[in-house]
Structures are given as C-alpha cells and as structure tokens.
Amino acid sequence: MKPIWSIAVAFCLAFLTFHPLAARAEAADPAARQIEVFYATLLDTMKRSDALGASGRYDELATTIDKTFDLPQMTALSVGPDWATISPEDRASLIAAFRRMTVANYVANFASFDGQKFTVDPVVQTRGADRIVKSELAPKGETPIAFIYRMRESGGTWKIVDIFLDGSVSQIAMRRSDFAATVRSGGAMALVKKLNTLADKLVAG
C-alpha cells in the first residue's frame, strides 16, 4: 500500500489542467472567490511552465498557497490529538515541512497546460464557522471530478482547511492515521523528515 501522505499526490491528478470559463462571472462569495484566484494562479504557472522552470513555479505557487491554505490548521488536523503534546519548535518544523510537501505536490503534478477546464460553484454552503465550496476538474472528453473545499476564516481571509476528493474523501482524514502513527513511533521530527523527503522527490521529478 502506498504511504498515506503520498495520496496527496493523487489529489493533484497530474493529467488534469485547467482553463477558466470566460463567460462565467466571478463568484460573489469571498470563499468561492479564493478558490477561483487560486486556480487562476495555478493555471498561469502551468502556461508559463517552460519560462518559470520548477523553481519559479515553486516560488509563485508557494505564495498563492500561503494565501489560500490554512497550513498551520491543516497540519494540526492531520496530526490529530498528538498535536497538543508537540513543542512549539517542533510544531513550527512540522508546519514548514507540510508546506513544502503541499507546494511540491502542485509543482510536480501541474507542470503543463493542455486546455482542460475547471468550474467553481458560486453557491456556497455554510456549516457552522465553515464554508463549503464546490468545484469540478474536467479532463477533455472525460467525466468531471468533484473537489470540495472546506474553508474557514483566518485573519479576515477564507482559507482551505480540508479537501474532499470526489465530494466525500477527506484529505485530512486520510493523512491522520499515518501522520499520527509516525509521530508516536518516531516523534515529530520523524514526520518532518518524511514530509521533507517526499517534497524533495517531487521537486526533483
């Protein structure tokens, strides 16, 4: 079985690329708009892949991922209850490694543009403090794949805290058992090493 953290690579779906629907108005809801802006930046880096190179795409995607993903919250949720026992220094190292892995996934798996399409549903659901934003990624001639983003306000901005593949499979839930097991068996730095190793492999291609 593949390591759980490698499932994040599958979430990126390397065969998918995006193209905005020119006839569609921008979403009014700020959470949905965040996803539209993220996709637009991702699309731009894909179109300029040759000019930017892997390092240039990494830098640009890191900036937009920082703005769109609540990486500290996602790291804590992925580790689970053991997060409370981890020192502030090790937490910072885990967040940094989680960030590297997240950015590297997008760099490795969205490296070219081939005209596929994406849509973001402007109708956003509210669930307690969270908002649910639905989107679809559509390869040419194939059935669209649903991605649902759970978003939470942080510092006045709506940010992703979880992603549901095909509308039901939680990325956080899939990661948690592996992340927690690694922390319990080897400590926080064992998970840091694992995530950084994965990020290095993804960027190296």
CORKAJO-V902472 format. One record per residue. N is the residue number from 1. PSI is psi in radians with two decimals (none if undefined). Layout:
n->N psi->PSI
n->N psi->PSI
This chain:
n->1 psi->2.43
n->2 psi->2.57
n->3 psi->2.52
n->4 psi->-0.68
n->5 psi->-0.39
n->6 psi->-0.25
n->7 psi->-0.45
n->8 psi->-0.57
n->9 psi->-0.74
n->10 psi->-0.57
n->11 psi->-0.52
n->12 psi->-0.40
n->13 psi->1.39
n->14 psi->-0.48
n->15 psi->-0.12
n->16 psi->2.38
n->17 psi->2.97
n->18 psi->2.71
n->19 psi->2.22
n->20 psi->2.61
n->21 psi->1.88
n->22 psi->-0.53
n->23 psi->-0.14
n->24 psi->2.31
n->25 psi->2.70
n->26 psi->2.53
n->27 psi->2.44
n->28 psi->-0.57
n->29 psi->2.30
n->30 psi->-0.51
n->31 psi->-0.79
n->32 psi->-0.65
n->33 psi->-0.64
n->34 psi->-0.75
n->35 psi->-0.69
n->36 psi->-0.75
n->37 psi->-0.71
n->38 psi->-0.84
n->39 psi->-0.70
n->40 psi->-0.70
n->41 psi->-0.73
n->42 psi->-0.79
n->43 psi->-0.77
n->44 psi->-0.74
n->45 psi->-0.57
n->46 psi->-0.73
n->47 psi->-0.53
n->48 psi->0.43
n->49 psi->-0.83
n->50 psi->-0.70
n->51 psi->-0.67
n->52 psi->-0.65
n->53 psi->3.01
n->54 psi->-0.71
n->55 psi->-0.67
n->56 psi->-0.73
n->57 psi->-0.65
n->58 psi->-0.82
n->59 psi->-0.77
n->60 psi->-0.70
n->61 psi->-0.58
n->62 psi->-0.71
n->63 psi->-0.83
n->64 psi->-0.55
n->65 psi->-0.69
n->66 psi->-0.63
n->67 psi->-0.45
n->68 psi->-0.52
n->69 psi->2.38
n->70 psi->1.41
n->71 psi->-0.73
n->72 psi->-0.76
n->73 psi->-0.72
n->74 psi->-0.66
n->75 psi->-0.81
n->76 psi->-0.77
n->77 psi->-0.61
n->78 psi->-0.63
n->79 psi->-0.65
n->80 psi->-2.72
n->81 psi->-0.48
n->82 psi->-0.27
n->83 psi->-0.61
n->84 psi->-0.39
n->85 psi->-0.07
n->86 psi->2.43
n->87 psi->2.73
n->88 psi->-0.67
n->89 psi->-0.78
n->90 psi->-0.58
n->91 psi->-0.78
n->92 psi->-0.69
n->93 psi->-0.68
n->94 psi->-0.76
n->95 psi->-0.74
n->96 psi->-0.73
n->97 psi->-0.69
n->98 psi->-0.72
n->99 psi->-0.82
n->100 psi->-0.77
n->101 psi->-0.73
n->102 psi->-0.83
n->103 psi->-0.76
n->104 psi->-0.62
n->105 psi->-0.83
n->106 psi->-0.66
n->107 psi->-0.78
n->108 psi->-0.59
n->109 psi->-0.13
n->110 psi->1.23
n->111 psi->-0.02
n->112 psi->2.82
n->113 psi->2.31
n->114 psi->0.34
n->115 psi->0.12
n->116 psi->3.01
n->117 psi->2.72
n->118 psi->2.70
n->119 psi->2.56
n->120 psi->2.16
n->121 psi->2.13
n->122 psi->-0.26
n->123 psi->1.98
n->124 psi->2.32
n->125 psi->2.56
n->126 psi->2.22
n->127 psi->1.70
n->128 psi->-2.19
n->129 psi->-0.11
n->130 psi->2.77
n->131 psi->2.52
n->132 psi->2.07
n->133 psi->2.17
n->134 psi->2.48
n->135 psi->2.86
n->136 psi->2.44
n->137 psi->2.15
n->138 psi->1.86
n->139 psi->2.70
n->140 psi->2.22
n->141 psi->0.18
n->142 psi->2.86
n->143 psi->2.27
n->144 psi->2.61
n->145 psi->2.26
n->146 psi->2.31
n->147 psi->2.18
n->148 psi->2.29
n->149 psi->2.21
n->150 psi->2.16
n->151 psi->2.61
n->152 psi->2.50
n->153 psi->2.30
n->154 psi->2.02
n->155 psi->0.56
n->156 psi->0.08
n->157 psi->2.44
n->158 psi->2.20
n->159 psi->2.65
n->160 psi->2.32
n->161 psi->-0.22
n->162 psi->2.71
n->163 psi->2.35
n->164 psi->2.02
n->165 psi->2.37
n->166 psi->0.43
n->167 psi->0.02
n->168 psi->-0.38
n->169 psi->1.93
n->170 psi->2.19
n->171 psi->-0.73
n->172 psi->-0.80
n->173 psi->-0.68
n->174 psi->-0.61
n->175 psi->-0.53
n->176 psi->-0.77
n->177 psi->-0.68
n->178 psi->-0.79
n->179 psi->-0.84
n->180 psi->-0.70
n->181 psi->-0.69
n->182 psi->-0.75
n->183 psi->-0.73
n->184 psi->-0.58
n->185 psi->-0.58
n->186 psi->-0.02
n->187 psi->2.99
n->188 psi->-0.64
n->189 psi->-0.40
n->190 psi->-0.68
n->191 psi->-0.66
n->192 psi->-0.83
n->193 psi->-0.74
n->194 psi->-0.79
n->195 psi->-0.70
n->196 psi->-0.62
n->197 psi->-0.77
n->198 psi->-0.78
n->199 psi->-0.74
n->200 psi->-0.74
n->201 psi->-0.70
n->202 psi->-0.78
n->203 psi->-0.61
n->204 psi->-0.39
n->205 psi->none
